[in-house]
Structures are given as structure tokens and as C-alpha cells.
């Protein structure tokens, strides 16, 4: 099994789980900041336990790497908060759609880190993805909730893109477990001063939801996603991950009765086609 195939399998698995993760923004009746703080607790614990079980070292090799880990953690924390907030102020479909402008951002930012020029096929794929996302958005007005969700989602996309590129370029020598452990730990430390007072008021049901979110919908998919970034370029992972738009929209319709319009279906098909094309060409090269 080649590295490219492993990376493709990991990112496709992660994206499917991410599609379900979006539902928790509506299912857990807490703010985006509070959900992010509390989900990070369980993620840190489970990954730390995994290190103990395998008797692996948690330490990084240089002080510079710790600084990079802190930066990655801050970017991840801000990405999570803005992403969940986007879905809470609008809808899951709008929040996820806005987030998936990040492949376009990545395609144009990543070459700056590698000293390369964007490839024509990547630019075309990014344009197709952007057009598909445009069709998914029913209207654009600064006075409605849809616009608010888009703005928060695009900000989250920028943060997510930067985090993926920095991780793929400067943190590539570490395992996915190392990457996620430090990022979730930094997320917890950064957000704790802003929302620690909510902990005594969290109900037993909410703790159960957060436990599931932290372990099965945070630690697992983010580890898979981080692993894929070790095997593939960030722009490839970003474009493949667009399938999450369709997954999240379908899951929101099934479980939350948030049904998509015809334009959403058409736009989703376009996004999936572009993502699958990028996945196919990458796999064929390997």
C-alpha cells in the first residue's frame, strides 16, 4: 500500500466523520466556545492514554517545534470556534459550505510555502469548487443569518487553511497523534480562561454528548486528517475534503430536518465532482 493511497483512505474516512461532527453544533445546547473547550478535554485525555498504552514519547525534538505546535493549536482553536458559531447563527449547510472555501484559499496560499506556482488543474478544481459553493448559497445579504454564517465560515476557512499548510510544511516529521495532542492541549489552555465557568452547569446528557464528540468525532477524524497531511499535499487534502459539504447537508436533513434546496443539491454535486477528480488524479500518480 503506497503512502498516497494511505493518505487518500485516511482523508476520505475523516471527511465522512466530519460530516456527522457538524450535527453537534445544534445537538449540544452550549456556545461554540464552550463546546470547543470541553471537546478538547476528552480529545487530550484519549490521545494521552494512547501514548501511554503504546509507551511512546510525547516530547518534541526542538524548542522551535513547540512554538510551531502552539501556533497550530491557536489556529485550530479559532477554527473550531468560528466554524461551530457559523453553523449556530445560520444552518449546518451554510456553515459547512462557507468553510469549504478553504480549498480555494489553500491552492493559492500553499505554493508560497513551497516556492511553487499553482498548477493549472488545481486552479481549475478550485474554481469549480467555488462555483459549486456559490450555487449552494440561497441568498447573500449582510442583514440576514445566512450572511453571518458565511462570514464566520469563511474566517474559519482561512484559519483552517493556514493550520493545514503550517502543519504540512513545518510539522511533517511528527506523527498524527503528536500533532493532534499538542493542538488540542493548546486549544484547551487558550480557551479555558474564557469559558471555565460553564463547567459546573453542564448537564449529564451534555457531558455524554461531549464525550462522544471529543473521542469519536474529534480525536479519531482529526488524527486521520493529520495523517493524510503527512502523506499528501495540503491542497490535495483540502479539495478532497469538500465532500464533507454534501455529507453534512445530507446528515442535517436526515437527523435535524434541515432540507436542502435544488440549488444546494446541484452545487453539492459540482463540489463532489471536483473533489473526486483531485482524489482520482492523485491516486493515479501514485
N, C-alpha and C positions, 0 to 999 in steps of 0.2 A: 504494500500500500504506500503510495507516494505521499510526500508532505503536502502537496497541493490537494490531493483527494481527502486527506485527513482534515485539512483546513476547511474544505468545502462541506464536508459532513458536519463538522462542528458548528459552522456558522448557520447552516440550514436548521439544525436542531435547536440552536439558541434562538433563532428568529421565531420558530413555532411557539416556543415557551414565552418569548417576549410578547407575542400576540395575546396570550392569556394574562400576562402580567398587567396589561393596561386596565383590565377589569377592576383591579384592586383600587384604582383611583376613585371609583364610585362605590365599591362594596364596603370599604373601610371609611367610617364617618369621622375622619380626622383631617387636619390640614395637610397639604403636600409636604411641608417642612417636618411635621410630626411623623408622618408615615416614613419619610426618608430616614429620619433619625432612628426610629425604632426598628425598621427593617435591617438597618446596618448592624444593629446589635447581634441579631441572630446570624447574619452572614459572617461576622467576625468570629463568633463562637464556633460555628460549624467548620470553618476553614482552619481555625487554630487547632481544633480537635483532629482534623485530618492530618495536619502536620505532626502532631504528637503520635498519632496512630502509625504513621509511616516513618517516624523517627527522623524527620528531615529538618534541616536547619532553617530558621526563619530569617537569619541575618542576611543583609545585602553586602556586597563586596567593597563598596566605597561610600564615602560621605556624600559624594555627588549623586549617587543613586538614591540615597534617602531624600535628597532635595527634590529629585525628579518624582519620587513616589508621593511626596507631599503635594506637589503641583498636580499630579494625576488625581489624587484624592479630592482636592478642591474642585477641579473641573468636573469630576464625577458627581460630587455632592450638589453643585449648582445645576448640573444637567438633570439629575433626578428631581430636584425640587421644581424647576421650571417646567419639566415635562409633565409631572403629575398635576401641577397647577393649571397648565394649559388644558388638560382634559377635564378638570374640575370646573373651570369657568365656562367651558363650552360643551364639547362632547368628546367621547373617545375617538371617534373618526377624525374630527377636526384636529385634535391634539396630535394624533399619530401622523396624520397627513402632513401637518406643519413640521413635525420632527424630521420627516423624511425629505426635507430639502437638504439634509446634511450630505447625501451623496454628491450633490452638485457642488456644495462648499468644499468637500474633500477633494474632488477631482481637480479643483483649481488651486487648493492650498498645498496638497501633498508634494507636487513637483518642486515647490520652493525648498522643501526639506531634503530632497534627493538630488537637487541640481539638474532636474529633467524638465522637458517640455511635456505638456499633456498630450496623450495620444489621441488621434482623431476619433477612434472608436469609443473612447471613454467620454469624450466631449459630446458625441452624438448620443450615447446612452444617457448621459446626464441631462441633455436637453429633452429627451423622450420622457425621462422620469419627471422632470419639472412640468412638462405639458400634462402628463397624467395626473399629477398632484393638482394642477390648476383646474382640471375638469372635476376633480373630487370636491372642490370647494364650491358650495352652492351660491354664495354671495360674498362680497368684500366691502364692508362698511365699517369705519372706525367707531361707530356708535353701537355696534351690536356685539354679542358674546362670541360670535364666530371670529370676528376680527381679533378680539382679545386672545382667543385661543391660538390663532395663527401667530400672533406676535410673540407670545410666550413660547410657542412651539419652535419658531424659527430661532429664537435666542437659545433654546435648549439644543437645537441642531448645531449651532455654531460651537457651543461648548462641547458637545459630543464629538464633533469632527476634530476639534483641537486635541481632545483627550485621546482619540484613536491614533492620530498622527504622531503625537508625542510618545505614546506608548510603543507604537510600532517602530519608531526611529531611535528612541533613547533607552527603552526598557526591554529591548528584544531578547536580551540574554537571560532573562528570568522566566520561570515557569508561570503558567496562568494562575496557579494558586498564590504564588508570591505577589503577583500583580494585584489580584483582587483583595487579598488580605490587607495589604497596606492601603489600598484605595478605600475600602470600606471602613478601616480603622480611622483613617483621616476624616472620612465623612462623619463618623460618629463624634470625633473630637471637635470638629469645626462646628457642627450643628447643635451640640449639647448645650452651650450657653443660651441658645435662642429658644429652646423648647423643652428643657428638662422638667419644667413644672407640670407638664401634661402627664407624666408617668403615673402618679397616684390616681389619676382619673380614668385611666384606660381600663375598659371592662374586660372580663374574662373572654368573651367572644372576640373582642378586638385583638387580644393577645394571641388567640388561636389563629386568627387571620394573619396577623403579623408574623407568627411563627412559620406558617406555610409560605407567605410571601418572602420571608428572609432566607429560607433554606431552598425551597424548590423553585422559586421564581426570582431569586436574586443570586445566591451562591452558585447554583448549577448553571443557569444560562450565561451568566457573566464570565464564569470560568471557561465555558465553551467558546464564548465570543473572544475572550482574551487569547485563548489557544489559537483560534483562527487567525488572529492578528500576527501571531508568531510565524505562521505558515504562508500567509497571503499578504498582499499589499492592502493598505487601509482603504484605498479607493475601490478595490475589488470586493472587500467585505462590505463596504458601505452600500454599493449598488445591489449586491445580493440581498442584503438585509431589508431592502424595500418591500419584500414580500410580507413583512410584518404589517404593512398598511392594510393589506387585504385580510390577513388573519384577524387582526384586531377588529376590523369593521364587521367581519362575519361573526366573531365571538360576541361582540356588543349587541348585534341583532338577536342572536340566539339566547343569550343569558340576561340581557338588560333591555330587550325590546327596542333598541336604537336601530331602526331600519334605515338602510342606505337608499338614496335616490338612484335613478337610472344613470345620472352623470357620475355618481360615485362608483357604480359597477364598471362603466366604461373606462374611467380614469384608473381604476384598480387593475383592470386587465392590461392597460398600457404599462403601468408600473411593473407589474409582474413580468411582462414580456421583456422589458429592458433588463430587469434583474436576472432573469433566467438566461438571457443572451450573454451577459457578463460571466455568469457562472459556467455556461457551456464553453465559451472560448477559453476561459482559464483552465478548465478541466482538459480540454483538447490539447493545450500546450504541454501539460504535464505528461 
